[in-house]
Amino acid sequence: MKTLSLAGWIAVAFFATALPVLAQEKYAGPQTSVFSGAALGGGLGMALTIIGAGYGMGRIGSAAVESMARQPEAAPRIQTAMIIIAAMLEGATLASVVFCFLVGNKTAF
């Protein structure tokens, strides 16, 4: 029931953000500003990307430290693998944030 209630509130929020677009009578040229939701989507995308990256980094660090505690002789190899995976995660995160930033900057309010 809570999920259904949450879905209802999300639908209400989407309809409320669409009202400025639906209220316009006609397109009057490039000077008019229309809220298209791209900026909101870009911001939410960046937030989700950063949250996911933080969670992934935490999991990588946790697994690496646990592995090093179990096998101290393999610590250098584990550390190297951890750094490579963390760098790949950061690259994907940066690419996603830049993409969300570009999408969000296409709109004018």
Biopython code that builds the backbone (N, CA, C, O; Angstrom):
import numpy as np
from Bio.PDB.StructureBuilder import StructureBuilder

atoms = [
    (1, "MET", "N", (0.812, -1.186, 0.000)),
    (1, "MET", "CA", (0.000, 0.000, 0.000)),
    (1, "MET", "C", (0.867, 1.267, 0.000)),
    (1, "MET", "O", (0.521, 2.276, -0.613)),
    (2, "LYS", "N", (2.001, 1.184, 0.703)),
    (2, "LYS", "CA", (2.897, 2.335, 0.723)),
    (2, "LYS", "C", (3.474, 2.608, -0.659)),
    (2, "LYS", "O", (3.653, 3.761, -1.051)),
    (3, "THR", "N", (3.764, 1.541, -1.390)),
    (3, "THR", "CA", (4.308, 1.692, -2.735)),
    (3, "THR", "C", (3.287, 2.353, -3.656)),
    (3, "THR", "O", (3.635, 3.215, -4.464)),
    (4, "LEU", "N", (2.038, 1.950, -3.531)),
    (4, "LEU", "CA", (0.981, 2.547, -4.342)),
    (4, "LEU", "C", (0.807, 4.024, -4.004)),
    (4, "LEU", "O", (0.621, 4.851, -4.896)),
    (5, "SER", "N", (0.866, 4.349, -2.731)),
    (5, "SER", "CA", (0.772, 5.745, -2.307)),
    (5, "SER", "C", (1.939, 6.561, -2.846)),
    (5, "SER", "O", (1.755, 7.686, -3.309)),
    (6, "LEU", "N", (3.144, 5.991, -2.786)),
    (6, "LEU", "CA", (4.316, 6.683, -3.317)),
    (6, "LEU", "C", (4.187, 6.901, -4.820)),
    (6, "LEU", "O", (4.528, 7.971, -5.324)),
    (7, "ALA", "N", (3.698, 5.897, -5.533)),
    (7, "ALA", "CA", (3.505, 6.031, -6.975)),
    (7, "ALA", "C", (2.486, 7.125, -7.285)),
    (7, "ALA", "O", (2.651, 7.868, -8.253)),
    (8, "GLY", "N", (1.444, 7.230, -6.481)),
    (8, "GLY", "CA", (0.457, 8.284, -6.658)),
    (8, "GLY", "C", (1.053, 9.662, -6.453)),
    (8, "GLY", "O", (0.781, 10.580, -7.226)),
    (9, "TRP", "N", (1.860, 9.812, -5.422)),
    (9, "TRP", "CA", (2.493, 11.111, -5.165)),
    (9, "TRP", "C", (3.480, 11.476, -6.273)),
    (9, "TRP", "O", (3.604, 12.645, -6.638)),
    (10, "ILE", "N", (4.173, 10.486, -6.798)),
    (10, "ILE", "CA", (5.091, 10.742, -7.909)),
    (10, "ILE", "C", (4.309, 11.200, -9.138)),
    (10, "ILE", "O", (4.735, 12.122, -9.834)),
    (11, "ALA", "N", (3.170, 10.566, -9.410)),
    (11, "ALA", "CA", (2.342, 10.973, -10.543)),
    (11, "ALA", "C", (1.837, 12.405, -10.362)),
    (11, "ALA", "O", (1.820, 13.187, -11.313)),
    (12, "VAL", "N", (1.433, 12.739, -9.151)),
    (12, "VAL", "CA", (0.973, 14.107, -8.874)),
    (12, "VAL", "C", (2.109, 15.102, -9.107)),
    (12, "VAL", "O", (1.896, 16.172, -9.678)),
    (13, "ALA", "N", (3.322, 14.745, -8.663)),
    (13, "ALA", "CA", (4.465, 15.641, -8.858)),
    (13, "ALA", "C", (4.769, 15.831, -10.341)),
    (13, "ALA", "O", (5.078, 16.943, -10.770)),
    (14, "PHE", "N", (4.685, 14.766, -11.122)),
    (14, "PHE", "CA", (4.923, 14.899, -12.560)),
    (14, "PHE", "C", (3.868, 15.775, -13.221)),
    (14, "PHE", "O", (4.194, 16.610, -14.065)),
    (15, "PHE", "N", (2.611, 15.593, -12.843)),
    (15, "PHE", "CA", (1.564, 16.424, -13.424)),
    (15, "PHE", "C", (1.718, 17.878, -13.001)),
    (15, "PHE", "O", (1.454, 18.784, -13.791)),
    (16, "ALA", "N", (2.141, 18.109, -11.765)),
    (16, "ALA", "CA", (2.327, 19.477, -11.288)),
    (16, "ALA", "C", (3.476, 20.169, -12.022)),
    (16, "ALA", "O", (3.402, 21.369, -12.285)),
    (17, "THR", "N", (4.526, 19.437, -12.352)),
    (17, "THR", "CA", (5.635, 20.055, -13.077)),
    (17, "THR", "C", (5.305, 20.242, -14.550)),
    (17, "THR", "O", (5.964, 21.033, -15.226)),
    (18, "ALA", "N", (4.300, 19.537, -15.068)),
    (18, "ALA", "CA", (3.917, 19.689, -16.468)),
    (18, "ALA", "C", (2.955, 20.852, -16.673)),
    (18, "ALA", "O", (2.736, 21.267, -17.811)),
    (19, "LEU", "N", (2.382, 21.383, -15.611)),
    (19, "LEU", "CA", (1.404, 22.455, -15.756)),
    (19, "LEU", "C", (1.937, 23.690, -16.477)),
    (19, "LEU", "O", (1.216, 24.226, -17.318)),
    (20, "PRO", "N", (3.156, 24.182, -16.206)),
    (20, "PRO", "CA", (3.621, 25.354, -16.954)),
    (20, "PRO", "C", (3.712, 25.111, -18.459)),
    (20, "PRO", "O", (3.476, 26.027, -19.247)),
    (21, "VAL", "N", (4.042, 23.916, -18.855)),
    (21, "VAL", "CA", (4.132, 23.608, -20.283)),
    (21, "VAL", "C", (2.742, 23.558, -20.903)),
    (21, "VAL", "O", (2.531, 24.069, -22.003)),
    (22, "LEU", "N", (1.806, 22.949, -20.206)),
    (22, "LEU", "CA", (0.456, 22.827, -20.741)),
    (22, "LEU", "C", (-0.298, 24.154, -20.715)),
    (22, "LEU", "O", (-1.268, 24.317, -21.456)),
    (23, "ALA", "N", (0.117, 25.096, -19.888)),
    (23, "ALA", "CA", (-0.577, 26.369, -19.770)),
    (23, "ALA", "C", (-0.231, 27.335, -20.891)),
    (23, "ALA", "O", (-0.955, 28.309, -21.096)),
    (24, "GLN", "N", (0.838, 27.101, -21.614)),
    (24, "GLN", "CA", (1.228, 28.019, -22.675)),
    (24, "GLN", "C", (0.296, 27.864, -23.866)),
    (24, "GLN", "O", (-0.108, 26.759, -24.228)),
    (25, "GLU", "N", (-0.037, 29.016, -24.469)),
    (25, "GLU", "CA", (-0.976, 28.985, -25.581)),
    (25, "GLU", "C", (-0.311, 28.575, -26.886)),
    (25, "GLU", "O", (-0.812, 27.700, -27.593)),
    (26, "LYS", "N", (0.810, 29.202, -27.207)),
    (26, "LYS", "CA", (1.506, 28.851, -28.435)),
    (26, "LYS", "C", (2.969, 29.229, -28.284)),
    (26, "LYS", "O", (3.332, 29.995, -27.390)),
    (27, "TYR", "N", (3.787, 28.703, -29.138)),
    (27, "TYR", "CA", (5.212, 28.994, -29.111)),
    (27, "TYR", "C", (5.450, 30.331, -29.792)),
    (27, "TYR", "O", (5.086, 30.513, -30.954)),
    (28, "ALA", "N", (6.064, 31.274, -29.066)),
    (28, "ALA", "CA", (6.223, 32.628, -29.596)),
    (28, "ALA", "C", (7.643, 32.924, -30.046)),
    (28, "ALA", "O", (7.964, 34.083, -30.309)),
    (29, "GLY", "N", (8.483, 31.946, -30.143)),
    (29, "GLY", "CA", (9.845, 32.184, -30.597)),
    (29, "GLY", "C", (10.873, 31.787, -29.546)),
    (29, "GLY", "O", (10.525, 31.287, -28.477)),
    (30, "PRO", "N", (12.128, 32.013, -29.860)),
    (30, "PRO", "CA", (13.183, 31.552, -28.957)),
    (30, "PRO", "C", (13.288, 32.349, -27.657)),
    (30, "PRO", "O", (14.010, 31.928, -26.753)),
    (31, "GLN", "N", (12.592, 33.487, -27.529)),
    (31, "GLN", "CA", (12.688, 34.269, -26.304)),
    (31, "GLN", "C", (11.879, 33.658, -25.171)),
    (31, "GLN", "O", (12.176, 33.898, -24.001)),
    (32, "THR", "N", (10.874, 32.882, -25.497)),
    (32, "THR", "CA", (10.051, 32.293, -24.440)),
    (32, "THR", "C", (10.815, 31.198, -23.729)),
    (32, "THR", "O", (11.623, 30.489, -24.329)),
    (33, "SER", "N", (10.556, 31.075, -22.482)),
    (33, "SER", "CA", (11.198, 30.009, -21.725)),
    (33, "SER", "C", (10.142, 28.995, -21.315)),
    (33, "SER", "O", (9.079, 29.349, -20.806)),
    (34, "VAL", "N", (10.456, 27.737, -21.546)),
    (34, "VAL", "CA", (9.530, 26.656, -21.249)),
    (34, "VAL", "C", (10.239, 25.674, -20.343)),
    (34, "VAL", "O", (11.371, 25.268, -20.606)),
    (35, "PHE", "N", (9.565, 25.299, -19.278)),
    (35, "PHE", "CA", (10.129, 24.286, -18.392)),
    (35, "PHE", "C", (9.870, 22.928, -19.002)),
    (35, "PHE", "O", (8.731, 22.463, -19.035)),
    (36, "SER", "N", (10.928, 22.282, -19.491)),
    (36, "SER", "CA", (10.743, 21.010, -20.170)),
    (36, "SER", "C", (11.074, 19.820, -19.285)),
    (36, "SER", "O", (10.791, 18.682, -19.659)),
    (37, "GLY", "N", (11.651, 20.051, -18.150)),
    (37, "GLY", "CA", (11.981, 18.958, -17.256)),
    (37, "GLY", "C", (13.369, 18.398, -17.476)),
    (37, "GLY", "O", (13.803, 17.528, -16.721)),
    (38, "ALA", "N", (14.083, 18.873, -18.492)),
    (38, "ALA", "CA", (15.423, 18.352, -18.757)),
    (38, "ALA", "C", (16.383, 18.734, -17.638)),
    (38, "ALA", "O", (17.250, 17.944, -17.265)),
    (39, "ALA", "N", (16.233, 19.926, -17.108)),
    (39, "ALA", "CA", (17.108, 20.342, -16.014)),
    (39, "ALA", "C", (16.841, 19.501, -14.773)),
    (39, "ALA", "O", (17.768, 19.107, -14.066)),
    (40, "LEU", "N", (15.573, 19.234, -14.516)),
    (40, "LEU", "CA", (15.216, 18.390, -13.374)),
    (40, "LEU", "C", (15.756, 16.976, -13.573)),
    (40, "LEU", "O", (16.284, 16.373, -12.639)),
    (41, "GLY", "N", (15.624, 16.450, -14.787)),
    (41, "GLY", "CA", (16.148, 15.121, -15.088)),
    (41, "GLY", "C", (17.657, 15.058, -14.990)),
    (41, "GLY", "O", (18.211, 14.077, -14.493)),
    (42, "GLY", "N", (18.331, 16.111, -15.466)),
    (42, "GLY", "CA", (19.792, 16.157, -15.363)),
    (42, "GLY", "C", (20.248, 16.183, -13.916)),
    (42, "GLY", "O", (21.206, 15.503, -13.550)),
    (43, "GLY", "N", (19.566, 16.968, -13.093)),
    (43, "GLY", "CA", (19.920, 17.036, -11.675)),
    (43, "GLY", "C", (19.684, 15.721, -10.956)),
    (43, "GLY", "O", (20.516, 15.286, -10.160)),
    (44, "LEU", "N", (18.557, 15.090, -11.232)),
    (44, "LEU", "CA", (18.284, 13.790, -10.609)),
    (44, "LEU", "C", (19.268, 12.733, -11.097)),
    (44, "LEU", "O", (19.695, 11.869, -10.331)),
    (45, "GLY", "N", (19.624, 12.807, -12.377)),
    (45, "GLY", "CA", (20.611, 11.860, -12.911)),
    (45, "GLY", "C", (21.961, 12.020, -12.245)),
    (45, "GLY", "O", (22.619, 11.032, -11.917)),
    (46, "MET", "N", (22.382, 13.275, -12.040)),
    (46, "MET", "CA", (23.657, 13.507, -11.351)),
    (46, "MET", "C", (23.604, 12.993, -9.923)),
    (46, "MET", "O", (24.556, 12.377, -9.444)),
    (47, "ALA", "N", (22.499, 13.243, -9.245)),
    (47, "ALA", "CA", (22.377, 12.789, -7.860)),
    (47, "ALA", "C", (22.440, 11.269, -7.770)),
    (47, "ALA", "O", (23.142, 10.725, -6.917)),
    (48, "LEU", "N", (21.719, 10.588, -8.635)),
    (48, "LEU", "CA", (21.741, 9.127, -8.624)),
    (48, "LEU", "C", (23.115, 8.581, -8.996)),
    (48, "LEU", "O", (23.554, 7.566, -8.454)),
    (49, "THR", "N", (23.785, 9.251, -9.914)),
    (49, "THR", "CA", (25.130, 8.822, -10.302)),
    (49, "THR", "C", (26.094, 8.914, -9.135)),
    (49, "THR", "O", (26.859, 7.984, -8.881)),
    (50, "ILE", "N", (26.060, 10.028, -8.428)),
    (50, "ILE", "CA", (26.967, 10.215, -7.303)),
    (50, "ILE", "C", (26.642, 9.245, -6.172)),
    (50, "ILE", "O", (27.550, 8.701, -5.544)),
    (51, "ILE", "N", (25.361, 9.022, -5.909)),
    (51, "ILE", "CA", (24.977, 8.064, -4.865)),
    (51, "ILE", "C", (25.456, 6.666, -5.243)),
    (51, "ILE", "O", (25.996, 5.946, -4.403)),
    (52, "GLY", "N", (25.263, 6.279, -6.498)),
    (52, "GLY", "CA", (25.717, 4.961, -6.948)),
    (52, "GLY", "C", (27.222, 4.815, -6.897)),
    (52, "GLY", "O", (27.733, 3.755, -6.535)),
    (53, "ALA", "N", (27.938, 5.869, -7.256)),
    (53, "ALA", "CA", (29.399, 5.821, -7.200)),
    (53, "ALA", "C", (29.890, 5.700, -5.767)),
    (53, "ALA", "O", (30.827, 4.952, -5.489)),
    (54, "GLY", "N", (29.263, 6.430, -4.862)),
    (54, "GLY", "CA", (29.646, 6.329, -3.452)),
    (54, "GLY", "C", (29.398, 4.939, -2.897)),
    (54, "GLY", "O", (30.219, 4.405, -2.151)),
    (55, "TYR", "N", (28.278, 4.362, -3.256)),
    (55, "TYR", "CA", (27.971, 3.009, -2.810)),
    (55, "TYR", "C", (28.971, 2.008, -3.401)),
    (55, "TYR", "O", (29.449, 1.112, -2.705)),
    (56, "GLY", "N", (29.277, 2.171, -4.682)),
    (56, "GLY", "CA", (30.236, 1.270, -5.326)),
    (56, "GLY", "C", (31.623, 1.379, -4.733)),
    (56, "GLY", "O", (32.296, 0.368, -4.532)),
    (57, "MET", "N", (32.060, 2.603, -4.451)),
    (57, "MET", "CA", (33.380, 2.794, -3.825)),
    (57, "MET", "C", (33.423, 2.153, -2.440)),
    (57, "MET", "O", (34.418, 1.537, -2.062)),
    (58, "GLY", "N", (32.350, 2.304, -1.703)),
    (58, "GLY", "CA", (32.287, 1.679, -0.382)),
    (58, "GLY", "C", (32.371, 0.169, -0.463)),
    (58, "GLY", "O", (33.054, -0.471, 0.336)),
    (59, "ARG", "N", (31.669, -0.394, -1.437)),
    (59, "ARG", "CA", (31.712, -1.856, -1.605)),
    (59, "ARG", "C", (33.100, -2.328, -2.028)),
    (59, "ARG", "O", (33.579, -3.356, -1.550)),
    (60, "ILE", "N", (33.745, -1.584, -2.922)),
    (60, "ILE", "CA", (35.096, -1.945, -3.372)),
    (60, "ILE", "C", (36.061, -1.911, -2.201)),
    (60, "ILE", "O", (36.824, -2.854, -1.989)),
    (61, "GLY", "N", (36.028, -0.814, -1.434)),
    (61, "GLY", "CA", (36.925, -0.689, -0.284)),
    (61, "GLY", "C", (36.670, -1.751, 0.758)),
    (61, "GLY", "O", (37.608, -2.327, 1.310)),
    (62, "SER", "N", (35.408, -2.013, 1.031)),
    (62, "SER", "CA", (35.051, -3.022, 2.031)),
    (62, "SER", "C", (35.550, -4.411, 1.628)),
    (62, "SER", "O", (36.139, -5.126, 2.438)),
    (63, "ALA", "N", (35.313, -4.780, 0.383)),
    (63, "ALA", "CA", (35.745, -6.105, -0.085)),
    (63, "ALA", "C", (37.266, -6.218, -0.110)),
    (63, "ALA", "O", (37.823, -7.265, 0.217)),
    (64, "ALA", "N", (37.932, -5.133, -0.501)),
    (64, "ALA", "CA", (39.395, -5.181, -0.558)),
    (64, "ALA", "C", (39.999, -5.313, 0.837)),
    (64, "ALA", "O", (40.911, -6.113, 1.048)),
    (65, "VAL", "N", (39.502, -4.543, 1.775)),
    (65, "VAL", "CA", (40.044, -4.614, 3.134)),
    (65, "VAL", "C", (39.764, -5.982, 3.753)),
    (65, "VAL", "O", (40.617, -6.537, 4.446)),
    (66, "GLU", "N", (38.581, -6.522, 3.507)),
    (66, "GLU", "CA", (38.257, -7.846, 4.028)),
    (66, "GLU", "C", (39.160, -8.913, 3.411)),
    (66, "GLU", "O", (39.609, -9.824, 4.107)),
    (67, "SER", "N", (39.426, -8.805, 2.113)),
    (67, "SER", "CA", (40.307, -9.766, 1.443)),
    (67, "SER", "C", (41.738, -9.663, 1.953)),
    (67, "SER", "O", (42.416, -10.674, 2.134)),
    (68, "MET", "N", (42.191, -8.432, 2.185)),
    (68, "MET", "CA", (43.545, -8.246, 2.704)),
    (68, "MET", "C", (43.671, -8.772, 4.128)),
    (68, "MET", "O", (44.733, -9.257, 4.518)),
    (69, "ALA", "N", (42.604, -8.679, 4.902)),
    (69, "ALA", "CA", (42.639, -9.205, 6.266)),
    (69, "ALA", "C", (42.681, -10.726, 6.264)),
    (69, "ALA", "O", (43.302, -11.329, 7.140)),
    (70, "ARG", "N", (42.039, -11.341, 5.308)),
    (70, "ARG", "CA", (42.035, -12.808, 5.236)),
    (70, "ARG", "C", (43.342, -13.357, 4.677)),
    (70, "ARG", "O", (43.833, -14.391, 5.131)),
    (71, "GLN", "N", (43.904, -12.659, 3.688)),
    (71, "GLN", "CA", (45.156, -13.111, 3.068)),
    (71, "GLN", "C", (46.130, -11.942, 2.980)),
    (71, "GLN", "O", (46.197, -11.281, 1.944)),
    (72, "PRO", "N", (46.879, -11.675, 4.033)),
    (72, "PRO", "CA", (47.796, -10.531, 4.013)),
    (72, "PRO", "C", (48.889, -10.652, 2.951)),
    (72, "PRO", "O", (49.402, -9.634, 2.486)),
    (73, "GLU", "N", (49.251, -11.860, 2.563)),
    (73, "GLU", "CA", (50.314, -12.018, 1.565)),
    (73, "GLU", "C", (49.857, -11.598, 0.170)),
    (73, "GLU", "O", (50.691, -11.316, -0.690)),
    (74, "ALA", "N", (48.555, -11.551, -0.066)),
    (74, "ALA", "CA", (48.033, -11.154, -1.372)),
    (74, "ALA", "C", (47.638, -9.675, -1.408)),
    (74, "ALA", "O", (47.037, -9.221, -2.383)),
    (75, "ALA", "N", (47.964, -8.933, -0.376)),
    (75, "ALA", "CA", (47.544, -7.535, -0.263)),
    (75, "ALA", "C", (47.998, -6.662, -1.436)),
    (75, "ALA", "O", (47.194, -5.866, -1.920)),
    (76, "PRO", "N", (49.245, -6.767, -1.921)),
    (76, "PRO", "CA", (49.637, -5.894, -3.046)),
    (76, "PRO", "C", (48.810, -6.135, -4.312)),
    (76, "PRO", "O", (48.445, -5.183, -5.003)),
    (77, "ARG", "N", (48.517, -7.391, -4.615)),
    (77, "ARG", "CA", (47.705, -7.688, -5.806)),
    (77, "ARG", "C", (46.270, -7.211, -5.633)),
    (77, "ARG", "O", (45.658, -6.692, -6.567)),
    (78, "ILE", "N", (45.743, -7.393, -4.434)),
    (78, "ILE", "CA", (44.370, -6.951, -4.165)),
    (78, "ILE", "C", (44.284, -5.428, -4.264)),
    (78, "ILE", "O", (43.324, -4.886, -4.813)),
    (79, "GLN", "N", (45.285, -4.752, -3.731)),
    (79, "GLN", "CA", (45.289, -3.301, -3.755)),
    (79, "GLN", "C", (45.368, -2.774, -5.193)),
    (79, "GLN", "O", (44.691, -1.810, -5.551)),
    (80, "THR", "N", (46.197, -3.419, -6.001)),
    (80, "THR", "CA", (46.308, -3.005, -7.408)),
    (80, "THR", "C", (44.982, -3.186, -8.133)),
    (80, "THR", "O", (44.544, -2.298, -8.866)),
    (81, "ALA", "N", (44.347, -4.327, -7.931)),
    (81, "ALA", "CA", (43.053, -4.581, -8.571)),
    (81, "ALA", "C", (42.005, -3.596, -8.072)),
    (81, "ALA", "O", (41.169, -3.132, -8.848)),
    (82, "MET", "N", (42.044, -3.277, -6.789)),
    (82, "MET", "CA", (41.088, -2.330, -6.229)),
    (82, "MET", "C", (41.251, -0.949, -6.856)),
    (82, "MET", "O", (40.258, -0.298, -7.179)),
    (83, "ILE", "N", (42.480, -0.499, -7.030)),
    (83, "ILE", "CA", (42.731, 0.821, -7.607)),
    (83, "ILE", "C", (42.278, 0.863, -9.062)),
    (83, "ILE", "O", (41.715, 1.867, -9.500)),
    (84, "ILE", "N", (42.512, -0.206, -9.817)),
    (84, "ILE", "CA", (42.083, -0.247, -11.221)),
    (84, "ILE", "C", (40.560, -0.190, -11.317)),
    (84, "ILE", "O", (40.014, 0.555, -12.131)),
    (85, "ILE", "N", (39.879, -0.974, -10.491)),
    (85, "ILE", "CA", (38.416, -0.984, -10.521)),
    (85, "ILE", "C", (37.857, 0.364, -10.073)),
    (85, "ILE", "O", (36.884, 0.854, -10.647)),
    (86, "ALA", "N", (38.464, 0.961, -9.056)),
    (86, "ALA", "CA", (38.008, 2.271, -8.582)),
    (86, "ALA", "C", (38.207, 3.339, -9.662)),
    (86, "ALA", "O", (37.365, 4.222, -9.819)),
    (87, "ALA", "N", (39.300, 3.264, -10.394)),
    (87, "ALA", "CA", (39.538, 4.228, -11.471)),
    (87, "ALA", "C", (38.510, 4.064, -12.585)),
    (87, "ALA", "O", (38.037, 5.055, -13.141)),
    (88, "MET", "N", (38.163, 2.828, -12.915)),
    (88, "MET", "CA", (37.148, 2.593, -13.934)),
    (88, "MET", "C", (35.787, 3.102, -13.471)),
    (88, "MET", "O", (35.030, 3.662, -14.264)),
    (89, "LEU", "N", (35.476, 2.913, -12.203)),
    (89, "LEU", "CA", (34.217, 3.412, -11.650)),
    (89, "LEU", "C", (34.173, 4.936, -11.679)),
    (89, "LEU", "O", (33.143, 5.524, -12.011)),
    (90, "GLU", "N", (35.271, 5.565, -11.338)),
    (90, "GLU", "CA", (35.319, 7.025, -11.364)),
    (90, "GLU", "C", (35.182, 7.562, -12.793)),
    (90, "GLU", "O", (34.546, 8.593, -13.010)),
    (91, "GLY", "N", (35.773, 6.871, -13.757)),
    (91, "GLY", "CA", (35.633, 7.286, -15.154)),
    (91, "GLY", "C", (34.198, 7.215, -15.627)),
    (91, "GLY", "O", (33.712, 8.134, -16.286)),
    (92, "ALA", "N", (33.516, 6.130, -15.296)),
    (92, "ALA", "CA", (32.115, 6.001, -15.682)),
    (92, "ALA", "C", (31.252, 7.039, -14.969)),
    (92, "ALA", "O", (30.309, 7.574, -15.553)),
    (93, "THR", "N", (31.573, 7.320, -13.715)),
    (93, "THR", "CA", (30.830, 8.324, -12.953)),
    (93, "THR", "C", (31.017, 9.702, -13.559)),
    (93, "THR", "O", (30.050, 10.448, -13.719)),
    (94, "LEU", "N", (32.231, 10.042, -13.893)),
    (94, "LEU", "CA", (32.508, 11.348, -14.481)),
    (94, "LEU", "C", (31.802, 11.500, -15.820)),
    (94, "LEU", "O", (31.238, 12.557, -16.107)),
    (95, "ALA", "N", (31.826, 10.468, -16.631)),
    (95, "ALA", "CA", (31.150, 10.529, -17.927)),
    (95, "ALA", "C", (29.645, 10.725, -17.745)),
    (95, "ALA", "O", (29.024, 11.494, -18.479)),
    (96, "SER", "N", (29.063, 10.036, -16.775)),
    (96, "SER", "CA", (27.635, 10.169, -16.524)),
    (96, "SER", "C", (27.279, 11.552, -16.001)),
    (96, "SER", "O", (26.272, 12.126, -16.414)),
    (97, "VAL", "N", (28.083, 12.091, -15.106)),
    (97, "VAL", "CA", (27.824, 13.427, -14.570)),
    (97, "VAL", "C", (27.948, 14.482, -15.670)),
    (97, "VAL", "O", (27.134, 15.404, -15.733)),
    (98, "VAL", "N", (28.947, 14.360, -16.529)),
    (98, "VAL", "CA", (29.101, 15.316, -17.631)),
    (98, "VAL", "C", (27.905, 15.223, -18.577)),
    (98, "VAL", "O", (27.395, 16.249, -19.027)),
    (99, "PHE", "N", (27.458, 14.022, -18.880)),
    (99, "PHE", "CA", (26.294, 13.844, -19.744)),
    (99, "PHE", "C", (25.048, 14.471, -19.117)),
    (99, "PHE", "O", (24.297, 15.174, -19.793)),
    (100, "CYS", "N", (24.832, 14.218, -17.832)),
    (100, "CYS", "CA", (23.672, 14.802, -17.148)),
    (100, "CYS", "C", (23.769, 16.318, -17.124)),
    (100, "CYS", "O", (22.756, 17.003, -17.267)),
    (101, "PHE", "N", (24.971, 16.851, -16.945)),
    (101, "PHE", "CA", (25.163, 18.294, -16.944)),
    (101, "PHE", "C", (24.829, 18.887, -18.314)),
    (101, "PHE", "O", (24.186, 19.933, -18.403)),
    (102, "LEU", "N", (25.260, 18.225, -19.360)),
    (102, "LEU", "CA", (24.970, 18.713, -20.715)),
    (102, "LEU", "C", (23.479, 18.650, -21.026)),
    (102, "LEU", "O", (22.933, 19.566, -21.642)),
    (103, "VAL", "N", (22.829, 17.587, -20.609)),
    (103, "VAL", "CA", (21.388, 17.471, -20.830)),
    (103, "VAL", "C", (20.645, 18.542, -20.039)),
    (103, "VAL", "O", (19.710, 19.159, -20.551)),
    (104, "GLY", "N", (21.053, 18.763, -18.806)),
    (104, "GLY", "CA", (20.386, 19.750, -17.961)),
    (104, "GLY", "C", (20.597, 21.173, -18.413)),
    (104, "GLY", "O", (19.750, 22.024, -18.140)),
    (105, "ASN", "N", (21.685, 21.472, -19.091)),
    (105, "ASN", "CA", (21.976, 22.829, -19.529)),
    (105, "ASN", "C", (21.308, 23.195, -20.847)),
    (105, "ASN", "O", (21.419, 24.340, -21.283)),
    (106, "LYS", "N", (20.629, 22.279, -21.484)),
    (106, "LYS", "CA", (19.972, 22.556, -22.756)),
    (106, "LYS", "C", (18.695, 23.360, -22.583)),
    (106, "LYS", "O", (18.182, 23.900, -23.563)),
    (107, "THR", "N", (18.165, 23.459, -21.374)),
    (107, "THR", "CA", (16.884, 24.123, -21.176)),
    (107, "THR", "C", (17.065, 25.546, -20.665)),
    (107, "THR", "O", (18.094, 25.897, -20.087)),
    (108, "ALA", "N", (16.052, 26.338, -20.893)),
    (108, "ALA", "CA", (16.019, 27.697, -20.368)),
    (108, "ALA", "C", (14.736, 27.842, -19.566)),
    (108, "ALA", "O", (13.680, 27.358, -19.974)),
    (109, "PHE", "N", (14.832, 28.503, -18.438)),
    (109, "PHE", "CA", (13.640, 28.675, -17.595)),
    (109, "PHE", "C", (13.039, 30.038, -17.847)),
    (109, "PHE", "O", (12.027, 30.388, -17.240)),
]
sb = StructureBuilder()
sb.init_structure("model")
sb.init_model(0)
sb.init_chain("A")
sb.init_seg("    ")
for serial, (resi, resn, name, xyz) in enumerate(atoms, 1):
    if name == "N":
        sb.init_residue(resn, " ", resi, " ")
    sb.init_atom(name, np.array(xyz, "f"), 0.0, 1.0, " ", f" {name:<3s}", serial, name[0])
structure = sb.get_structure()
